[in-house]
């Protein structure tokens, strides 16, 4: 599976990419923002409108989460809690379909929340995750 821009992206503010507390790893909100400031899963259509692909954004986000966890001795299957923020609940089905490619039944606890906006107008999904450091 090809995932664009999964290299670590410098935070826009003074927050940690990841914090350890006891046996848990807390990752800051993860978006599909790329190092060059673009958002994966976004294109400009022929009519000039911006088109967003929630599945591509989620795929990018999950790969970024996986990379961050691996750099810290954990894996996606160590996730215990996932919060998904969607700017349009009409994307729920497509988001869920992509999510199910990454996690089997009985995966991490999960909450999906509809939000009015995310930090960039091209972001349509963001994740907040907690993982077990011990596996």
VEXROMI-882225 format. One line per 8 residues: their letters; for each residue x, y, z of N, C-alpha, C. Coordinates in steps of 0.2 Angstrom, whole numbers, plus 2048, in hexadecimal, padded with zeros to 3 digits. Example, Ala and Ser with C-alpha at 12.3 -4.5 7.8 and 13.67 -1.06 7.14 Angstrom:
// residues 2
AS) 842/7E4/827/83E/7EA/827/842/7F0/827; 840/7F5/823/844/7FB/824/840/800/827 .
***
This chain:
// residues 135
XXXXXXXX) 804/7FA/800/800/800/800/804/806/800; 803/80B/7FB/808/811/7FB/805/816/7FF; 809/819/803/806/81E/808/80B/824/807; 808/82A/805/80C/830/804/80E/833/80A; 814/836/80A/816/83A/80F/816/838/817; 819/832/818/818/82F/81F/81E/831/823; 823/835/820/828/838/825/826/83C/82A; 829/83C/830/827/841/835/827/848/833 .
XXXXXXXX) 821/84B/835/820/852/833/821/857/839; 825/85C/838/826/860/83E/820/863/841; 81E/863/847/818/866/84A/818/86E/849; 812/870/848/811/878/847/812/87C/84E; 812/878/853/812/87B/85A/816/877/85E; 817/87A/865/81B/876/869/818/871/86D; 817/86B/86A/814/865/86D/818/85F/86B; 818/85A/86F/81B/854/86D/818/850/868 .
XXXXXXXX) 81B/84C/864/818/848/85F/816/842/863; 819/840/869/817/83A/86D/81A/83B/874; 816/839/879/818/839/880/816/833/883; 81B/831/887/81A/82A/88B/818/82C/892; 813/828/894/811/829/89B/80F/822/89E; 813/820/8A3/812/819/8A5/813/814/89F; 80F/810/89E/810/80B/899/80C/80D/893; 80A/813/892/806/816/88C/80A/81B/888 .
XXXXXXXX) 809/81B/881/80C/81F/87D/806/824/87A; 806/82A/87B/801/82F/879/804/833/873; 801/832/86D/803/835/867/7FE/83C/866; 801/841/864/7FE/847/863/7F9/846/85D; 7F4/84A/85C/7F0/849/856/7F4/849/84F; 7F2/844/84B/7F6/842/845/7F1/844/83F; 7F4/848/83B/7F0/849/834/7F4/847/82E; 7F1/848/829/7F5/846/822/7F9/84C/820 .
XXXXXXXX) 7FB/851/824/7FF/856/822/806/854/820; 809/856/81A/80F/854/818/815/859/81A; 81B/857/819/820/85C/81B/820/862/817; 81E/862/811/81D/868/80D/817/86D/80E; 813/86A/813/80D/86E/815/807/86C/812; 807/868/80C/801/865/809/7FE/860/80D; 7F8/85E/80B/7F4/859/80F/7F3/853/80A; 7F6/84D/80B/7F4/848/807/7ED/846/806 .
XXXXXXXX) 7EB/843/801/7E4/842/800/7E0/848/7FE; 7E3/84D/7FB/7E0/853/7F9/7E2/855/7F2; 7DE/856/7ED/7DF/858/7E7/7DB/85E/7E4; 7DD/861/7DF/7D9/866/7DC/7D5/863/7D6; 7CF/863/7D6/7CB/861/7D0/7CB/866/7CA; 7C9/863/7C4/7C9/867/7BE/7C5/86E/7BF; 7C0/86E/7C3/7BC/874/7C4/7BF/879/7CA; 7C5/877/7CC/7C8/87B/7D1/7C7/879/7D8 .
XXXXXXXX) 7C2/875/7DA/7C0/873/7E0/7C5/86E/7E3; 7C6/86F/7EA/7CA/86A/7ED/7C6/864/7EF; 7C9/85E/7EE/7C6/857/7EF/7CA/854/7F4; 7C7/851/7F9/7CB/84E/7FF/7C9/846/7FF; 7CE/842/800/7CD/83B/800/7CE/839/807; 7C9/838/80B/7CA/836/812/7CE/82F/813; 7CD/82B/80E/7D1/824/80F/7D8/825/80E; 7DA/829/809/7E1/82B/808/7E4/82F/80E .
XXXXXXXX) 7E0/833/811/7E3/837/817/7E3/832/81D; 7DE/82E/81E/7DF/829/824/7E5/824/823; 7E6/822/81D/7EB/81D/81B/7F2/821/81D; 7F3/827/81B/7F9/82B/81C/7FA/82C/824; 7F4/82D/827/7F4/82E/82F/7F6/828/832; 7F3/822/830/7F5/81C/834/7FC/81A/832; 7FF/81B/82C/806/81A/82B/80A/81E/82F; 808/824/830/80C/829/834/80C/827/83B .
XXXXXXXX) 806/824/83E/806/822/845/80A/81C/845; 80A/817/841/80E/811/841/815/813/841; 817/817/83D/81F/819/83D/821/81C/843; 81D/821/846/81E/824/84D/81E/81E/852; 81A/81A/852/81A/814/857/820/810/857; 822/80E/850/827/80A/84F/82E/80D/852; 82E/814/851/834/817/853/835/817/85B; 82F/816/85E/82F/816/865/82E/80F/868 .
XXXXXXXX) 82F/809/864/82F/803/866/828/800/867; 823/802/863/81C/800/863/81A/7FF/85C; 814/7FC/85B/810/7FB/855/809/7FD/855; 806/7FD/84F/7FF/7FF/84F/7FB/7FA/853; 7FD/7F4/854/7F9/7EF/858/7FA/7F0/85F; 7FE/7F5/861/7FE/7F7/868/7F9/7FD/86A; 7F6/7FF/865/7F1/804/866/7EB/802/86B; 7EA/806/870/7E4/804/874/7DE/809/873 .
XXXXXXXX) 7DF/80F/871/7DA/814/870/7DB/818/86A; 7D6/819/866/7D6/81D/860/7D0/822/860; 7D2/828/85F/7CD/82D/85E/7CD/830/857; 7C8/830/853/7C8/832/84C/7C4/838/84C; 7C6/83E/849/7C3/844/848/7C1/845/840; 7BB/845/83F/7B9/846/838/7B5/84C/837; 7B7/850/831/7B4/856/830/7AD/855/82C; 7AC/84F/82A/7A6/84E/826/7A4/847/828 .
XXXXXXXX) 79F/846/82C/79C/83F/82D/79A/83B/827; 799/83E/822/798/83B/81B/79E/837/819; 7A4/838/81C/7AA/834/81A/7AA/82E/81F; 7A6/82D/823/7A6/828/828/7A7/821/825; 7A3/81F/820/7A4/819/81D/7AB/818/819; 7AD/81D/816/7B3/81C/812/7B9/81C/817; 7B8/820/81D/7BE/820/822/7BE/819/825; 7B8/816/827/7B7/810/82A/7BA/80A/826 .
XXXXXXXX) 7B9/80A/81F/7BB/805/81B/7C3/805/81B; 7C6/80B/81B/7CD/80B/81B/7D0/809/822; 7CD/80B/827/7CE/809/82E/7CF/802/82F; 7C9/7FE/82C/7C9/7F7/82C/7CE/7F3/829; 7D2/7F7/824/7D7/7F4/821/7DD/7F3/825; 7DE/7F7/82A/7E3/7F8/82F/7E2/7F4/835; 7DC/7F3/837/7DA/7F0/83E/7D5/7EB/83D; 7D7/7E5/840/7D2/7DF/840/7CD/7E1/846 .
XXXXXXXX) 7C7/7DD/846/7C2/7DD/84B/7C6/7DC/852; 7C4/7E0/857/7C7/7DF/85D/7CD/7E4/85E; 7CE/7E9/859/7D3/7ED/859/7D3/7F2/85F; 7D6/7F8/85F/7D6/7FD/864/7CF/7FF/865; 7CD/802/86B/7C7/806/86D/7C7/80C/868; 7C1/80E/866/7C1/813/861/7BB/818/862; 7BC/81E/861/7B7/823/861/7B8/827/85B; 7B2/829/857/7B2/82D/851/7AE/833/853 .
XXXXXXXX) 7B1/839/852/7AD/83F/854/7AD/844/84D; 7A7/846/84C/7A7/84B/847/7A9/852/849; 7AD/856/846/7AF/85C/848/7AE/861/842; 7AD/867/844/7AC/86D/83F/7B2/86E/83A; 7B8/86E/83D/7BE/86F/839/7C4/86C/83D; 7C9/86B/839/7D0/869/83B/7D5/86F/83A; 7DB/86F/83C/7E0/875/83B/7E1/877/834; 7E0/873/82F/7E1/875/828/7DA/873/824 .
XXXXXXXX) 7D8/877/820/7D2/876/81C/7D2/870/818; 7D8/86D/816/7D8/867/812/7D8/861/816; 7D9/862/81D/7D9/85C/821/7D1/85A/823; 7D0/853/821/7C9/851/822/7C9/84C/828; 7CF/849/82A/7CF/844/82F/7D5/845/833; 7D5/844/83A/7DB/845/83E/7DA/83F/844; 7DF/83C/846/7DF/837/84B/7E3/839/851; 7E1/837/857/7E4/837/85D/7E4/830/860 .
XXXXXXX) 7EA/82E/861/7EB/827/863/7EF/826/86A; 7ED/820/86D/7F1/81E/873/7F3/817/872; 7F9/815/874/7FC/80F/873/7FF/80C/879; 7FF/806/87A/803/803/880/80A/802/87E; 80E/805/882/816/805/881/818/7FE/882; 815/7FA/886/817/7F3/887/815/7EE/882; 810/7F0/87E/80D/7EB/879/808/7E7/87C .
***
